[in-house]
């Protein structure tokens, strides 16, 4: 004989089922709302302008002598807007507030040399990488001209400098474990030791090694223009927008394949051609 549950137990079971039904309905409504929400790509097209969050930092985005924004990010965002058929609007933002500003809707996307980090990815979505920043090296001509690259620098007779606390010091110790690593509080002290002939070379992020060698060609040279280490930078987007993530990532793929991103990156990070328009007197000395 089947027993029918009655009383308090049956009431609690019914309440639980009702609660599950309400929760399921709520989730379905949320899913429907999310699916019907306008993508930021549609917002940009309807507005007729792409709003980009940037934070000034050489050579990603900076002011030239006329006060205009220039730099690698500026080139990237401008070309992106042109390909979308819209105007470009830059929103300069402090670095520590750029993710909160994106989430608050102050702009559509972060294009600001932001490295892909798991902690950041918990808050925002990243496209595929569009840039790979790296570490470079500038060496003293008298001390290092005869050193083979890179094996000659991994020797107990070689002294390398770097800025204390920077990733360059970790890279130096990892790549050249036999060399003596001298750490300084700032880049000025570290490069001065190399210029004075007290150290063979300095490791620092691009474009600094290129700038130092360009301004002091009689004293310094670049053993290599390759990246000693590599980061991955991507566009930052608000979560819940797969169409935007797809569009921007595919734009990056196209401009990686055709070489445009690499060409622009090399100009801003591997040459000093732009420095005179940004800082008076910064042109390479010949």
C-alpha positions in Angstrom: 0.0 0.0 0.0 1.5 3.4 -1.0 1.7 5.9 1.8 0.8 9.5 1.2 3.0 12.0 3.0 1.0 14.6 4.9 1.7 17.0 7.7 4.8 19.3 8.3 7.1 17.1 6.2 4.9 17.4 3.1 4.6 21.1 3.6 8.4 21.5 3.8 8.9 19.4 0.6 6.3 21.5 -1.2 8.0 24.7 -0.1 11.4 23.4 -1.3 9.9 22.5 -4.7 8.4 25.9 -5.1 11.7 27.5 -4.1 13.5 25.5 -6.8 10.9 26.5 -9.4 11.3 30.2 -8.5 15.1 29.9 -8.7 15.0 28.1 -12.0 12.6 30.7 -13.4 14.8 33.5 -12.3 17.9 31.9 -13.9 16.0 31.5 -17.2 14.9 35.1 -17.1 18.4 36.3 -16.5 19.7 34.1 -19.3 17.1 35.5 -21.6 18.0 39.1 -20.6 21.7 38.5 -21.0 21.2 36.9 -24.4 19.1 39.9 -25.6 21.4 42.6 -24.2 23.1 44.8 -26.7 26.8 44.0 -27.4 29.3 46.8 -26.9 30.0 46.4 -30.7 26.5 47.4 -31.4 26.7 50.3 -28.9 29.8 51.6 -30.7 28.2 51.4 -34.1 25.0 53.1 -32.9 27.0 55.8 -31.1 29.4 56.3 -34.1 32.4 56.4 -31.8 34.7 53.9 -30.1 35.6 55.0 -26.5 39.0 53.6 -25.4 40.4 53.7 -21.9 44.2 54.4 -21.9 46.7 55.2 -19.2 49.8 57.3 -20.3 53.0 55.3 -20.2 55.8 55.4 -22.8 55.6 54.2 -25.5 52.1 52.8 -25.2 50.3 56.1 -24.9 51.9 59.5 -24.2 51.6 63.2 -25.1 53.7 64.7 -27.9 55.0 68.3 -27.7 51.7 69.6 -29.0 49.8 67.8 -26.2 48.3 65.2 -28.6 48.2 61.5 -27.6 50.6 59.3 -29.6 52.0 55.9 -29.1 51.5 52.2 -29.9 48.1 52.0 -28.2 47.0 55.2 -30.0 47.9 53.6 -33.4 46.1 50.4 -32.5 42.9 52.1 -31.3 42.8 54.5 -34.2 43.1 51.7 -36.8 40.5 49.7 -35.0 38.0 52.6 -35.1 38.8 53.2 -38.8 38.1 49.5 -39.5 34.8 49.8 -37.6 33.9 52.9 -39.5 33.5 55.1 -36.4 35.3 57.9 -34.7 37.9 57.4 -31.9 37.6 58.9 -28.4 40.3 58.3 -25.9 39.5 58.4 -22.2 42.8 58.9 -20.2 42.5 57.1 -16.9 44.8 56.4 -14.0 46.2 52.9 -14.1 44.9 51.9 -10.7 41.4 53.0 -11.7 41.2 51.8 -15.2 39.4 48.4 -14.6 36.8 50.0 -12.2 36.2 52.7 -14.9 35.6 50.0 -17.6 33.1 48.2 -15.3 31.4 51.5 -14.7 30.9 52.0 -18.4 33.2 55.0 -18.8 34.5 53.6 -22.0 34.0 50.5 -24.2 37.4 48.7 -24.0 40.8 49.0 -22.4 43.6 49.2 -24.9 46.4 50.1 -22.6 49.2 47.5 -22.6 47.4 45.5 -20.0 49.0 42.1 -19.3 46.8 39.0 -19.0 46.7 38.1 -15.3 44.5 35.5 -13.7 43.4 38.0 -10.9 42.4 40.5 -13.5 40.6 37.9 -15.5 38.3 37.2 -12.6 36.9 40.7 -13.1 37.2 41.3 -16.9 37.6 39.3 -20.0 40.7 39.4 -22.2 40.9 39.1 -26.0 43.8 37.1 -27.5 47.1 38.9 -27.2 47.8 41.8 -29.6 51.3 42.6 -28.2 54.1 40.8 -26.5 56.2 43.2 -24.5 59.7 42.1 -23.6 63.0 42.7 -21.9 66.1 43.9 -23.7 69.7 44.5 -23.1 72.2 47.3 -23.8 75.9 46.6 -23.4 79.2 48.5 -23.0 81.2 48.5 -26.2 84.6 48.3 -24.6 83.7 45.5 -22.2 81.3 43.4 -24.1 82.1 43.8 -27.8 83.9 40.5 -28.0 81.4 38.5 -26.0 79.4 36.0 -28.0 75.6 36.3 -27.6 74.2 34.9 -25.5 76.6 32.4 -24.0 79.4 34.9 -23.5 77.2 36.8 -21.0 76.7 33.8 -18.8 80.1 34.0 -17.1 81.4 34.8 -13.7 83.6 37.4 -15.3 80.5 39.4 -16.5 78.6 42.0 -14.4 75.0 42.9 -15.3 72.9 45.7 -13.8 69.1 46.1 -13.3 66.6 48.1 -11.3 65.8 46.6 -8.0 62.3 45.1 -7.8 61.9 45.0 -11.6 61.3 41.8 -13.5 64.6 42.5 -15.3 66.5 41.3 -12.2 64.7 38.0 -12.2 65.3 37.6 -15.9 69.0 38.4 -15.5 69.4 35.8 -12.8 67.4 33.2 -14.7 69.1 33.7 -18.1 72.6 34.3 -16.9 73.0 32.4 -13.6 76.8 32.6 -13.6 77.0 36.4 -14.1 77.2 38.9 -11.2 73.9 40.8 -10.9 74.1 44.3 -9.4 70.8 45.8 -8.4 70.1 49.6 -8.2 67.3 51.7 -6.9 66.5 53.2 -10.3 67.4 52.8 -14.0 69.6 55.9 -14.0 72.0 54.4 -11.5 71.9 51.1 -13.3 72.7 52.5 -16.8 75.3 54.8 -15.4 77.4 51.9 -14.2 77.4 50.5 -17.7 78.3 53.8 -19.3 81.1 54.3 -16.8 82.5 50.8 -17.7 81.8 49.3 -14.3 79.4 46.7 -15.7 79.1 44.9 -19.0 75.4 45.4 -19.7 72.0 46.4 -18.3 68.7 44.6 -18.7 65.5 46.6 -18.9 62.1 46.6 -20.6 61.9 47.9 -24.2 62.2 50.6 -25.4 64.8 51.7 -22.8 67.7 49.7 -24.1 67.1 51.0 -27.6 67.0 54.6 -26.3 70.1 54.3 -24.2 72.1 52.8 -27.1 70.7 55.3 -29.6 71.7 58.3 -27.4 75.2 56.9 -26.6 76.2 54.9 -29.7 79.9 55.4 -29.0 79.6 53.7 -25.6 76.7 51.3 -26.0 75.3 48.7 -28.4 72.5 46.1 -28.5 73.8 42.5 -28.4 70.3 41.5 -29.6 67.0 43.2 -30.4 65.0 40.1 -29.5 62.9 39.8 -26.4 64.8 38.2 -23.5 61.4 37.6 -21.9 57.9 38.0 -23.2 54.6 39.3 -21.8 51.2 39.0 -23.3 49.0 42.1 -23.6 45.3 42.0 -24.6 42.3 44.2 -24.8 40.2 44.3 -21.6 36.4 43.9 -21.9 33.4 43.7 -19.6 32.2 40.2 -19.0 29.1 38.8 -20.6 29.7 40.0 -24.1 30.8 37.1 -26.3 30.1 39.1 -29.5 32.6 41.8 -28.6 35.2 39.3 -27.5 34.8 37.5 -30.8 35.0 40.7 -32.9 38.0 42.2 -31.2 39.9 38.9 -31.1 39.4 38.4 -34.8 40.5 41.9 -35.5 43.7 41.1 -33.7 44.1 37.9 -35.7 43.8 39.7 -39.0 46.3 42.4 -38.1 48.7 39.9 -36.7 48.6 37.8 -39.8 49.1 40.8 -42.1 52.0 42.1 -40.1 50.6 45.5 -39.2 50.7 45.0 -35.4 54.3 43.8 -35.5 55.3 46.7 -37.7 53.7 49.2 -35.3 55.1 47.5 -32.3 58.7 47.5 -33.7 58.4 51.2 -34.5 57.5 52.2 -31.0 59.5 49.6 -29.0 62.6 48.8 -31.2 63.4 52.3 -32.6 64.0 55.8 -31.3 62.4 57.5 -34.3 59.5 58.8 -32.3 61.3 60.2 -29.3 62.1 63.6 -30.6 58.4 64.4 -31.1 57.7 63.4 -27.5 60.6 64.7 -25.6 62.7 67.7 -26.8 66.4 66.8 -27.1 65.7 63.1 -27.0 66.7 62.3 -30.6 69.5 59.8 -30.9 72.9 61.4 -31.0 74.8 60.7 -34.2 
